Amino acid sequence: MNTIIRKMLYYILLIFIVTWITFPFIWTFLSSIKSGTELYTRSLVLIPEKPDFSRYMGIITGEEKIMASPGQIVAGETLRAFKWGMINSLIVSGFTTLICLVIGSFAAYSFARLKYKGRNLLFSFITVLRFVPVALLIIPLYLLLRYFSLLDTRLGLIFIYTSFTLPLVIWIMKIFFESLPIELEDAARIDGCGEVGILFRIILPLSLPGLTAAGLLAFIMAYQEFLFALVCTTSLNSRTLPLIMAEFFGRHGMDYGMVCTGAVLGILPPFLLALFSQKYIIQGLLAGAIKR
């Protein structure tokens, strides 16, 4: 009987935790398909009587105008801005992640396996850079982008995002490389394989969980960044999704339906990445937990 009671309490607690975590996302989605009347009524409406997907269709198809709320029309220009913001965010975040994984893997392998003077000091310096407040870097990075004519460009944002994301990737990959058995590398050296061959033929194939975890964290950091994008971009050609969402929210005065729609569409890329790579993410984050 005690065992049954404990199991019941366990499942009740589990259901409560899952509901607590997922309810904001569920509420956001339900709000995005409610009519304007249901959104602004004083009585609580949890599930819409007639789901309205016109907001999604307006953003996806780029219709010239859609009804956002009673008496309020959202112009097609704003909807196109949202689409460009999504495209810019995906491009900038994707290239930032790719660059960080390539450079970070080489750097992390050198810190984890190669022996040279000043290795620990250099790694400590790179690690400390991760904890520098990003607000302190706005002015020097802005002046650097202006000097190289990279203001208001995707390339400029990629450069900035890489600068503060790369230390995190190096740190994660170093820990993961150190968790791999060194005997595999010794066996490869006996067979005549060089350091580059060991990295590409042995280390990287075994490091897929670590690469996945580091890549996802790098993508999310770049995807949600707001401050540098606000300072260093001015036109629609380079403005990212967080900026478009902020402008959209202010421009239309608390239009909760469109804000929720944008939030749902905006969260889909990182959500899908995490969903399809969750096994590797868990393995990558647990790397180094057991001392070899």
C-alpha positions as a printed NumPy array, in Angstrom:
array([[  0.   ,   0.   ,   0.   ],
       [  2.799,   2.386,   0.859],
       [  4.422,   1.662,  -2.483],
       [  1.194,   2.471,  -4.337],
       [  0.795,   5.742,  -2.415],
       [  4.39 ,   6.744,  -3.176],
       [  3.882,   6.028,  -6.876],
       [  0.668,   8.055,  -6.911],
       [  2.363,  10.99 ,  -5.212],
       [  5.271,  10.684,  -7.631],
       [  3.027,  10.828, -10.709],
       [  0.951,  13.656,  -9.266],
       [  4.111,  15.655,  -8.637],
       [  5.389,  14.811, -12.124],
       [  2.137,  15.94 , -13.749],
       [  2.219,  19.164, -11.74 ],
       [  5.811,  19.944, -12.794],
       [  5.142,  19.204, -16.475],
       [  1.987,  21.331, -16.413],
       [  3.814,  24.169, -14.68 ],
       [  6.576,  24.157, -17.3  ],
       [  4.442,  23.732, -20.421],
       [  1.46 ,  25.896, -19.491],
       [  3.024,  29.231, -20.617],
       [  3.756,  27.777, -24.058],
       [  0.283,  26.25 , -24.335],
       [ -1.308,  29.531, -23.237],
       [  0.744,  31.461, -25.814],
       [ -0.365,  29.168, -28.635],
       [ -4.03 ,  29.257, -27.579],
       [ -3.877,  33.057, -27.361],
       [ -2.48 ,  33.212, -30.888],
       [ -5.558,  31.472, -32.321],
       [ -8.177,  33.345, -30.287],
       [-10.365,  35.988, -31.828],
       [ -9.9  ,  39.599, -30.793],
       [-13.089,  39.482, -28.74 ],
       [-11.898,  36.461, -26.754],
       [ -8.486,  38.034, -26.163],
       [ -9.747,  41.316, -24.762],
       [-12.742,  40.112, -22.826],
       [-12.635,  40.37 , -19.041],
       [-13.759,  36.792, -18.518],
       [-11.102,  34.1  , -18.829],
       [-11.263,  32.144, -22.093],
       [ -8.857,  29.222, -22.067],
       [ -9.807,  27.387, -25.265],
       [-11.059,  29.463, -28.228],
       [-14.538,  28.67 , -29.443],
       [-13.541,  29.048, -33.092],
       [ -9.753,  28.82 , -33.631],
       [ -8.536,  31.617, -35.887],
       [ -5.334,  30.918, -37.831],
       [ -5.504,  34.078, -39.933],
       [ -2.548,  35.606, -38.068],
       [ -0.344,  32.665, -39.035],
       [ -1.535,  32.774, -42.63 ],
       [ -0.869,  36.498, -42.781],
       [  2.729,  36.088, -41.607],
       [  3.475,  32.999, -43.706],
       [  1.809,  34.078, -46.959],
       [  2.547,  37.802, -46.588],
       [ -1.001,  39.034, -47.159],
       [ -1.294,  42.762, -47.516],
       [ -3.382,  43.114, -44.384],
       [ -5.111,  40.996, -41.777],
       [ -7.413,  41.75 , -38.9  ],
       [ -5.308,  41.576, -35.726],
       [ -7.934,  42.647, -33.207],
       [-11.301,  44.467, -33.242],
       [-10.907,  47.655, -35.249],
       [ -7.147,  47.125, -35.79 ],
       [ -5.479,  46.113, -39.045],
       [ -1.863,  45.011, -39.424],
       [ -0.258,  46.106, -42.673],
       [  1.584,  43.728, -44.964],
       [  4.786,  45.727, -44.456],
       [  4.897,  44.641, -40.821],
       [  4.239,  41.023, -41.752],
       [  7.065,  41.088, -44.301],
       [  9.315,  42.602, -41.645],
       [  8.596,  39.627, -39.42 ],
       [  9.527,  37.202, -42.207],
       [ 12.78 ,  39.065, -42.899],
       [ 13.559,  39.106, -39.185],
       [ 13.117,  35.335, -39.037],
       [ 15.315,  34.834, -42.11 ],
       [ 18.033,  37.117, -40.748],
       [ 17.993,  35.389, -37.364],
       [ 18.314,  31.939, -38.935],
       [ 21.159,  33.021, -41.226],
       [ 23.114,  34.85 , -38.529],
       [ 22.577,  32.143, -35.897],
       [ 23.362,  29.324, -38.322],
       [ 26.651,  30.784, -39.542],
       [ 27.639,  31.786, -36.006],
       [ 27.071,  28.214, -34.828],
       [ 29.009,  26.745, -37.745],
       [ 32.011,  29.045, -37.245],
       [ 32.064,  28.441, -33.494],
       [ 31.951,  24.664, -33.925],
       [ 34.756,  24.617, -36.499],
       [ 37.119,  26.986, -34.687],
       [ 36.054,  25.795, -31.247],
       [ 36.742,  22.133, -32.056],
       [ 40.319,  22.851, -33.164],
       [ 40.977,  25.101, -30.176],
       [ 39.399,  22.703, -27.674],
       [ 41.402,  19.761, -29.016],
       [ 44.638,  21.7  , -28.634],
       [ 43.76 ,  22.611, -25.049],
       [ 42.668,  19.08 , -24.182],
       [ 45.407,  16.991, -25.809],
       [ 48.389,  19.024, -27.021],
       [ 51.199,  20.034, -24.677],
       [ 52.688,  23.493, -25.151],
       [ 53.837,  26.381, -23.007],
       [ 51.11 ,  28.73 , -21.771],
       [ 48.253,  26.363, -22.629],
       [ 46.511,  26.604, -19.259],
       [ 46.983,  30.364, -19.064],
       [ 45.514,  30.868, -22.532],
       [ 42.547,  28.638, -21.766],
       [ 41.896,  30.512, -18.505],
       [ 41.989,  33.805, -20.404],
       [ 39.469,  32.542, -22.987],
       [ 37.213,  31.207, -20.223],
       [ 37.273,  34.528, -18.36 ],
       [ 36.201,  36.32 , -21.54 ],
       [ 32.9  ,  34.419, -21.345],
       [ 32.076,  36.132, -18.057],
       [ 32.756,  39.697, -19.227],
       [ 29.453,  41.665, -19.301],
       [ 28.486,  42.157, -22.921],
       [ 27.412,  45.732, -22.213],
       [ 31.078,  46.665, -21.706],
       [ 31.873,  45.561, -25.264],
       [ 29.222,  47.543, -27.106],
       [ 31.271,  50.674, -27.805],
       [ 34.542,  48.982, -28.904],
       [ 32.711,  46.452, -31.082],
       [ 30.552,  49.187, -32.601],
       [ 33.657,  51.227, -33.493],
       [ 35.327,  48.117, -34.896],
       [ 32.361,  47.357, -37.134],
       [ 32.209,  50.953, -38.295],
       [ 35.922,  50.907, -39.151],
       [ 35.477,  47.826, -41.347],
       [ 32.145,  49.051, -42.798],
       [ 30.219,  46.164, -41.272],
       [ 27.518,  48.139, -39.497],
       [ 23.978,  47.142, -40.399],
       [ 25.122,  43.88 , -42.015],
       [ 24.573,  40.222, -41.228],
       [ 28.321,  39.662, -41.403],
       [ 28.848,  42.226, -38.662],
       [ 26.365,  40.452, -36.39 ],
       [ 28.012,  37.091, -37.106],
       [ 31.37 ,  38.57 , -36.118],
       [ 29.979,  39.946, -32.844],
       [ 28.023,  36.833, -31.904],
       [ 31.01 ,  34.612, -32.618],
       [ 33.214,  36.703, -30.333],
       [ 31.166,  35.997, -27.193],
       [ 29.848,  32.534, -28.149],
       [ 33.151,  30.931, -29.12 ],
       [ 34.572,  30.783, -25.544],
       [ 31.555,  28.783, -24.394],
       [ 31.915,  26.308, -27.264],
       [ 35.637,  25.883, -26.56 ],
       [ 34.943,  25.239, -22.893],
       [ 32.251,  22.618, -23.587],
       [ 34.255,  20.825, -26.261],
       [ 37.424,  20.757, -24.142],
       [ 35.543,  19.019, -21.346],
       [ 34.068,  16.53 , -23.807],
       [ 37.416,  15.777, -25.465],
       [ 38.988,  15.141, -22.065],
       [ 36.253,  12.595, -21.306],
       [ 37.228,  10.449, -24.317],
       [ 39.691,   7.574, -23.707],
       [ 43.182,   8.669, -24.658],
       [ 44.039,   5.051, -25.499],
       [ 42.152,   5.437, -28.798],
       [ 44.485,   8.232, -29.831],
       [ 47.578,   6.306, -28.74 ],
       [ 46.482,   3.354, -30.86 ],
       [ 45.976,   5.66 , -33.845],
       [ 49.46 ,   7.143, -33.41 ],
       [ 50.952,   3.675, -33.377],
       [ 49.226,   3.046, -36.72 ],
       [ 50.839,   6.209, -38.106],
       [ 47.939,   8.657, -37.831],
       [ 48.846,  12.313, -37.264],
       [ 47.143,  14.774, -34.944],
       [ 44.88 ,  16.15 , -37.675],
       [ 43.908,  12.651, -38.733],
       [ 43.166,  11.697, -35.138],
       [ 40.927,  14.727, -34.777],
       [ 38.91 ,  14.1  , -37.955],
       [ 38.855,  10.294, -37.986],
       [ 38.48 ,   9.498, -34.283],
       [ 37.757,  12.457, -32.025],
       [ 35.09 ,  14.312, -34.007],
       [ 33.012,  11.212, -34.926],
       [ 32.947,  10.27 , -31.249],
       [ 32.141,  13.854, -30.242],
       [ 28.754,  14.164, -31.933],
       [ 26.918,  14.55 , -28.57 ],
       [ 29.285,  17.301, -27.476],
       [ 29.101,  19.065, -30.833],
       [ 25.313,  18.896, -30.74 ],
       [ 25.072,  20.325, -27.227],
       [ 27.584,  23.093, -27.919],
       [ 25.992,  23.901, -31.268],
       [ 22.501,  24.165, -29.817],
       [ 23.653,  26.464, -27.017],
       [ 25.543,  28.626, -29.51 ],
       [ 22.515,  28.788, -31.809],
       [ 20.172,  29.801, -28.988],
       [ 22.576,  32.471, -27.699],
       [ 22.834,  34.033, -31.15 ],
       [ 19.163,  33.55 , -31.987],
       [ 17.846,  35.407, -28.934],
       [ 20.471,  38.176, -28.722],
       [ 18.92 ,  41.641, -28.647],
       [ 21.333,  44.315, -27.426],
       [ 24.023,  44.181, -30.126],
       [ 21.424,  43.783, -32.859],
       [ 19.661,  46.898, -31.574],
       [ 22.842,  48.987, -31.584],
       [ 24.491,  47.707, -34.76 ],
       [ 21.557,  47.354, -37.185],
       [ 19.195,  49.93 , -38.637],
       [ 17.551,  48.472, -41.754],
       [ 15.29 ,  45.528, -42.434],
       [ 18.068,  43.777, -44.368],
       [ 19.901,  42.885, -41.156],
       [ 17.497,  43.322, -38.245],
       [ 16.854,  40.079, -36.392],
       [ 13.65 ,  38.598, -35.031],
       [ 13.947,  39.918, -31.427],
       [ 14.12 ,  43.475, -32.778],
       [ 11.19 ,  42.972, -35.13 ],
       [  9.145,  41.519, -32.276],
       [  9.951,  44.483, -30.045],
       [  9.038,  46.991, -32.754],
       [  5.886,  45.115, -33.613],
       [  4.778,  45.022, -29.986],
       [  5.274,  48.743, -29.494],
       [  3.983,  49.884, -32.829],
       [  0.598,  48.24 , -32.466],
       [  0.   ,  48.932, -28.801],
       [ -0.349,  45.694, -26.885],
       [ -1.74 ,  43.498, -29.648],
       [ -1.422,  40.261, -27.713],
       [ -2.708,  38.059, -30.525],
       [  0.007,  39.019, -33.008],
       [  2.708,  39.021, -30.333],
       [  1.753,  35.473, -29.32 ],
       [  1.709,  34.398, -32.958],
       [  5.183,  35.797, -33.481],
       [  6.391,  34.138, -30.287],
       [  5.104,  30.73 , -31.388],
       [  6.72 ,  30.989, -34.826],
       [  9.919,  32.4  , -33.358],
       [ 10.383,  29.58 , -30.865],
       [  9.91 ,  26.821, -33.45 ],
       [ 13.516,  26.657, -34.812],
       [ 15.304,  26.143, -31.458],
       [ 12.466,  23.925, -30.243],
       [ 12.723,  21.606, -33.245],
       [ 16.513,  21.487, -32.973],
       [ 16.295,  20.534, -29.309],
       [ 13.521,  18.011, -29.978],
       [ 15.352,  16.042, -32.664],
       [ 18.754,  16.144, -30.95 ],
       [ 17.783,  15.738, -27.29 ],
       [ 19.596,  12.388, -26.95 ],
       [ 22.906,  13.89 , -28.04 ],
       [ 22.323,  17.014, -25.962],
       [ 21.966,  15.006, -22.748],
       [ 25.07 ,  12.967, -23.548],
       [ 27.046,  16.081, -24.38 ],
       [ 26.054,  17.96 , -21.232],
       [ 26.881,  14.924, -19.058],
       [ 30.353,  14.572, -20.57 ],
       [ 33.037,  14.804, -17.946],
       [ 30.693,  13.908, -15.103],
       [ 32.663,  10.685, -14.575],
       [ 36.412,  11.034, -14.109],
       [ 38.345,   8.644, -16.343]])
